[in-house]
Amino acid sequence: MISEKQRAAEAAVEYVKDGMIVGLGTGSTTEFAVRKLGEMVRDGLAIRGIPTSDVTKKLAEDEGIPLIDFSETMYIDLTIDGADEIDADLNMIKGGGAALLREKIVASASRAEIIIVSGQKYVKQLGGFPLPVEVIPFGWQVIFNELETLGGSPDLRLKQGQPLLTDQGNFIIDCRFRQIIAATQLEQRLNMIPGVVENGLFIGLCSRMILADGEKIVVRERKKR
């Protein structure tokens, strides 16, 4: 039986066309998309990919997808990625897979970004999923204290008892805001804290959501402002 994640991923790759530069997201849902793209490349699809993490890079290489980086282009035609939460305005929390910094760079350079999710990721209000904040290791305790002052109930993300290191060598502090009402303002406020590299609020970057809910596929486009 095909899972919701796989159903959403396979619907997303239908938007990929010959000659495109494709941003390759990170996470269990996006893995299905990368594997399907690999199959399509082996069948003759001509694309080049830019991965958002070392894990995705290895998977894409194993699948035979040609890869480039930003030394060869400033723009991406289409990115396919997942989300930990997404709301009706297509604003998101991302970073559960610790790739939020590269994911946001790739998203910001993309002409279009498709976000693929299963039904439980679609929420009325952002904040149920802890908001990842990527910080430099030096002085992380000061940043932690500032996040606590903001009401984030922060936790340093650990791996095998040690601080988890991102692909860029940074730490992640997960903040439990519970409900995020003013997401745009919070995103800006967090990035003003010295030592914060990036945070997992992705505002106005998703152009199309593909949601798999059981057998049903729901496609929602971001409203033009």
C-alpha positions as CSV (number, residue, x, y, z in Angstrom):
1,M,0.0,0.0,0.0
2,I,1.3,3.5,-0.9
3,S,1.8,5.7,2.1
4,E,0.5,9.3,2.2
5,K,4.1,10.6,2.1
6,Q,4.8,8.6,-1.1
7,R,1.5,9.7,-2.6
8,A,2.3,13.4,-2.0
9,A,5.9,13.0,-3.3
10,E,4.9,11.3,-6.5
11,A,2.3,14.0,-7.2
12,A,5.0,16.7,-6.7
13,V,7.5,15.3,-9.1
14,E,4.9,15.6,-12.0
15,Y,5.8,19.3,-12.0
16,V,9.4,18.6,-12.8
17,K,10.3,19.2,-16.4
18,D,13.3,18.6,-18.6
19,G,16.2,21.1,-18.2
20,M,15.1,22.2,-14.7
21,I,17.4,22.9,-11.8
22,V,15.6,21.2,-8.9
23,G,16.1,21.9,-5.2
24,L,16.1,18.6,-3.3
25,G,14.7,18.9,0.2
26,T,15.4,16.8,3.3
27,G,13.3,14.4,5.3
28,S,11.3,11.2,5.1
29,T,8.7,12.6,2.8
30,T,11.1,14.2,0.4
31,E,13.1,11.0,0.3
32,F,10.3,9.5,-1.8
33,A,10.5,12.4,-4.2
34,V,14.3,12.1,-4.6
35,R,14.0,8.4,-5.3
36,K,11.2,9.0,-7.8
37,L,13.3,11.7,-9.5
38,G,16.2,9.2,-9.7
39,E,14.0,6.7,-11.5
40,M,12.9,9.5,-13.9
41,V,16.5,10.5,-14.6
42,R,17.3,6.9,-15.4
43,D,14.4,6.9,-17.8
44,G,15.9,10.0,-19.6
45,L,14.8,13.1,-17.6
46,A,17.5,15.8,-17.8
47,I,17.7,17.8,-14.6
48,R,20.3,19.0,-12.2
49,G,19.8,19.0,-8.4
50,I,20.9,21.2,-5.5
51,P,20.6,19.2,-2.2
52,T,19.7,20.8,1.1
53,S,21.7,18.4,3.3
54,D,24.6,15.9,3.2
55,V,22.0,13.1,3.6
56,T,20.1,14.2,0.6
57,K,23.3,14.7,-1.4
58,K,24.3,11.1,-0.8
59,L,20.8,9.8,-1.7
60,A,20.7,11.9,-4.9
61,E,24.2,10.6,-5.9
62,D,23.1,7.0,-5.2
63,E,20.1,7.7,-7.4
64,G,22.2,9.1,-10.2
65,I,20.8,12.6,-10.1
66,P,23.4,15.1,-11.4
67,L,24.2,17.7,-8.7
68,I,25.5,21.3,-8.8
69,D,25.9,24.1,-6.3
70,F,25.4,27.9,-6.2
71,S,28.8,28.4,-7.9
72,E,27.0,27.4,-11.1
73,T,23.6,29.1,-10.7
74,M,21.9,31.8,-8.6
75,Y,18.4,30.4,-9.2
76,I,16.5,27.2,-8.8
77,D,13.5,26.5,-11.0
78,L,11.6,24.3,-8.6
79,T,12.3,22.9,-5.1
80,I,10.4,20.0,-3.5
81,D,10.6,19.8,0.2
82,G,8.6,18.8,3.3
83,A,7.5,20.5,6.5
84,D,7.0,19.7,10.1
85,E,3.9,22.0,10.2
86,I,2.1,24.0,7.6
87,D,-1.0,26.3,8.0
88,A,-3.7,27.6,5.7
89,D,-1.5,30.5,4.6
90,L,1.2,28.0,3.7
91,N,3.5,29.3,6.4
92,M,5.6,26.6,7.9
93,I,7.8,25.2,10.6
94,K,10.8,23.3,9.3
95,G,14.0,21.9,10.7
96,G,13.1,18.7,12.4
97,G,15.7,17.1,10.2
98,A,18.3,19.8,11.2
99,A,18.6,21.1,7.7
100,L,16.7,24.4,8.1
101,L,19.6,26.7,7.1
102,R,20.3,25.1,3.8
103,E,16.6,24.6,3.2
104,K,15.9,28.2,3.7
105,I,18.7,29.3,1.4
106,V,17.5,26.9,-1.3
107,A,13.9,28.0,-0.8
108,S,14.8,31.7,-1.1
109,A,16.6,31.0,-4.4
110,S,13.7,29.1,-5.9
111,R,11.2,30.4,-8.4
112,A,8.7,27.9,-7.0
113,E,8.7,25.7,-4.0
114,I,6.3,22.7,-3.6
115,I,5.8,21.5,-0.1
116,I,4.7,17.9,0.3
117,V,3.0,16.7,3.5
118,S,0.8,14.1,4.9
119,G,-2.5,15.1,6.6
120,Q,-1.3,15.4,10.2
121,K,1.2,18.1,9.2
122,Y,-1.5,20.5,8.2
123,V,-2.5,22.6,11.3
124,K,-4.7,25.5,12.1
125,Q,-2.0,27.3,14.2
126,L,1.8,26.9,14.0
127,G,3.6,26.1,17.2
128,G,2.6,22.6,18.2
129,F,5.9,21.4,16.7
130,P,8.9,22.8,18.5
131,L,10.5,25.6,16.5
132,P,14.2,24.9,15.7
133,V,16.6,27.8,16.0
134,E,20.1,27.2,14.6
135,V,22.9,28.9,16.6
136,I,26.6,29.0,16.6
137,P,28.2,26.9,19.4
138,F,30.1,29.9,21.0
139,G,27.8,31.5,23.6
140,W,24.9,29.2,22.9
141,Q,24.0,29.5,26.6
142,V,23.4,33.3,26.2
143,I,21.2,32.7,23.2
144,F,19.3,29.9,25.1
145,N,18.6,32.4,27.9
146,E,17.3,35.0,25.4
147,L,15.0,32.4,23.9
148,E,13.7,31.5,27.3
149,T,13.0,35.2,27.9
150,L,10.9,35.2,24.7
151,G,8.8,32.4,26.1
152,G,10.2,29.7,23.9
153,S,10.8,27.0,26.6
154,P,14.1,26.1,24.8
155,D,15.8,22.7,24.7
156,L,19.3,22.1,23.3
157,R,18.9,19.3,20.7
158,L,21.2,16.3,21.6
159,K,22.4,13.3,19.8
160,Q,23.9,10.5,21.8
161,G,24.2,12.8,24.8
162,Q,26.1,15.5,23.0
163,P,24.8,18.6,21.2
164,L,23.7,17.7,17.7
165,L,25.8,19.3,15.0
166,T,24.2,20.5,11.8
167,D,25.9,20.1,8.4
168,Q,27.3,23.6,9.0
169,G,28.7,22.7,12.4
170,N,26.1,24.6,14.4
171,F,23.8,23.7,17.3
172,I,20.0,23.6,17.3
173,I,17.8,24.9,20.1
174,D,14.2,23.7,19.9
175,C,11.7,26.2,21.2
176,R,8.2,25.2,22.4
177,F,6.1,28.3,21.8
178,R,2.9,26.2,21.7
179,Q,1.1,28.8,19.6
180,I,2.7,31.2,17.2
181,I,0.4,34.1,16.5
182,A,2.6,36.6,14.8
183,A,5.0,34.3,12.8
184,T,6.5,37.0,10.6
185,Q,7.5,39.2,13.6
186,L,8.8,36.2,15.5
187,E,11.0,35.1,12.6
188,Q,12.5,38.6,12.4
189,R,12.9,38.9,16.2
190,L,14.7,35.5,16.4
191,N,17.2,36.4,13.7
192,M,18.1,39.6,15.4
193,I,19.5,37.7,18.4
194,P,23.4,37.7,18.1
195,G,24.5,34.2,17.4
196,V,21.3,33.0,15.8
197,V,22.1,31.8,12.3
198,E,18.5,31.0,11.2
199,N,15.2,29.7,12.5
200,G,12.7,27.2,11.3
201,L,9.8,29.7,10.5
202,F,9.4,29.7,6.7
203,I,7.1,32.6,5.8
204,G,5.9,33.2,2.2
205,L,8.3,30.7,0.7
206,C,5.9,27.9,-0.2
207,S,4.2,28.5,-3.5
208,R,2.2,25.2,-3.7
209,M,1.3,22.6,-1.0
210,I,0.5,19.0,-2.0
211,L,-1.2,17.3,0.9
212,A,-2.0,13.6,0.9
213,D,-5.0,12.8,3.1
214,G,-5.7,9.1,2.8
215,E,-6.5,8.4,-0.9
216,K,-7.1,12.1,-1.5
217,I,-4.6,14.6,-2.9
218,V,-5.2,18.3,-1.9
219,V,-3.3,21.0,-3.8
220,R,-3.3,24.5,-2.5
221,E,-1.5,27.5,-4.1
222,R,-0.3,30.5,-2.2
223,K,-2.5,33.5,-2.7
224,K,-0.9,36.4,-4.6
225,R,-0.6,39.5,-2.4
